[in-house]
Amino acid sequence: MRLLPPAPGGPRRNQPGHLRPCGPALLLLLLLLLGGCLGASRAAAGSRRPNVVLLLTDDQDEVLGGMIPLKKTKALIGEMGMTFSSAYVPSALCCPSRASILTGKYPHNHHVVNNTLEGNCSSKSWQKIQEPNTFPAILRSMCGYQTFFAGKYLNEYGAPDAGGLEHVPLGWSYWYALEKNSKYYNYTLSINGKARKHGENYSVDYLTDVLANISLGFLDYKSNSEPFFMMISTPAPHSPWTAAPQYQKTFQNVFAPRNKNFNIHGTNKHWLIRQAKTPMTNSSIQFLDNAFRKRWQTLLSVDDLVEKLVKRLEFNGELNNTYIFYTSDNGYHTGQFSLPIDKRQLYEFDIKVPLLVRGPGIKPNQTSKMLVANIDLGPTILDIAGYNLNKTQMDGMSLLPILKGARNLTWRSDVLVEYQGEGRDVTDPTCPSLSPGVSQCFPDCVCEDAYNNTYACVRTMSARWNLQYCEFDDQEVFVEVYNLTADPDQITNIAKSIDPELLGKMNYRLMMLQSCSGPTCRTPGVFDPGYRFDPRLMFSNQGSVRTRRFSKHPL
């Protein structure tokens, strides 16, 4: 497949934005002028800079077996590199999480709080303030990388009130972006700012395969004089869970996992969890089992995409110089605590995601237990490109030392998770018995979200502790705390039985992280040797416990 010309404003031949092949001395000068994306010795030696591929799925869980269908992906990426067993997202919802990947920032710093324009999802404000500082923009403008995007960008991308499909975000040389949310057929792509509609003919329209073909075309027709970055963002396994024809009869004997927190009442949890009806109806269980099965079916086409991509990189002689990252924007649940299907909640099944990486200098068949988050992807990729991370305002950390096997590495022990609930402060007329502000409701009036499903958590992992501490911004100021060593399914809330001193420290740490920016997001956690706790800061002038106020507005 032959590529269309680069996106508007992209590099062109005989223009300053297009780096021509040059000798080591000129290359060194250019890199210094661009901000020093490589060390002088490496640039002078004329060594090839690494390429990077980021594969991003939509709503793929890790806890409930989301990687099981991807046998080829696990063999070609995980077994050839490193699998992270403790990878988290800072918000369990598509647009805030994707914004965190692109910016390397927590949601309170990039201000994308939900999937709406009002929540800053691909809004004019996002385009003006955040897009110029994403890691792809830095790769392109400061490091001379060709940058390629294909698939779902942000949920409101293409909205008429935010520039429509003509808007091509800064940082992308080649742009093949889906209008709004995930679909498999009958969608529109922005091809470098021009709309192209697709129908429902599998051979030419099935989106996962279309993305594969566009990506292979890029690898065949890109410039060979510059390194490249590719971001391929598939619709799978997001609803409507439309599998390719050849996979629609697979996994017929597969059902959603019946783990300990499946179809049980969420005792001593936030009211939104308590309102779920237990036991679930047979029709609800049949529905979620069918959804679980279809999700796996859609992932088989992703597995094919990964295989094609790796084979093409190998055929082109570029595989050994290319880092490949595979991850998801958030997890998912199917029946946990009697919630039928969705994400958005604070529990492991929604905030934990797959993360597999292979590339130069990464030994095969490794598993890392280090606590990582998707805010680390941008810093890692910039570090691979040789960019000075001190010049960014990113909250995350580079994973490159972990990937390269660094010893005696000082690493974080906690990450922040934050979410601002969606919903209006009115009662749903179809469910009058429920509190005002609910949303994402099923026919039996079980709702997956509400305007006060607004929470923030500290997810902590250390040598001694495996904890999650969460506070809700509601009238109850509800607190949930889980010891995941003893209770991996997060059934028992220990907020009222845990040591009060430790509870106070976690509360203070949460306040610190909710107001952090850049380096202050990487300060020692509660269980780190360098941690300092001043209990006097826990109290206001009136003597009451001080709590972090949640933002009600995206900006």
Buried (B, 14 or more C-beta within 10 A) or exposed (E): EEBBEBBEEBBEEEEEEBBEEEEEEEBBEBBEEBBBBBEEEBBBEEEEBBBBBBBBBBBBBBBBBBBEBBEBBBBBBBBBBBBBBBBBBBBBBBBBBBBBBBBBBBBBBBBBBBBBBEBBBBBBBBBEBBBEBBBBBBBBBBBBBBBBBBBBBBBBBBBEEBBBBEBBBBBBBBBBBBBBBBBBBEBBBBBBBEEEEBEEEEEEBBBBBBBBBBBBBBBEEBBEEBBBBBBBBBBBBBBEBBBBEEBEEBBEEBBBBEBEBBBBBBEBBBBBBBBBBEEBBEEBBEBBBEBBBBBBBBBBBBBBBBBBBBEBBEEBEBBEBBBBBBBBBBBBBBBBBBBBBBBBBBBBBBBBBBBBBBBBEBEEEBEBEBBBBBBBBBBBBBBBBBBEBEEBEBBBBBBBBBBEEEEEEEBBBBBBBBBBBBBEEEBBEEBEEBBEBBBBBBEEBBBBBBBBBBBBBBBBBBEEBBBBBBBBBBEEEBBBBBBBEEBBBBBEBBBEEBEEEBBBBBBBBBBBBBEBEBEEBBBBBBBBEEBEEEEEEBEEEEEEEBBBEBBEEBE
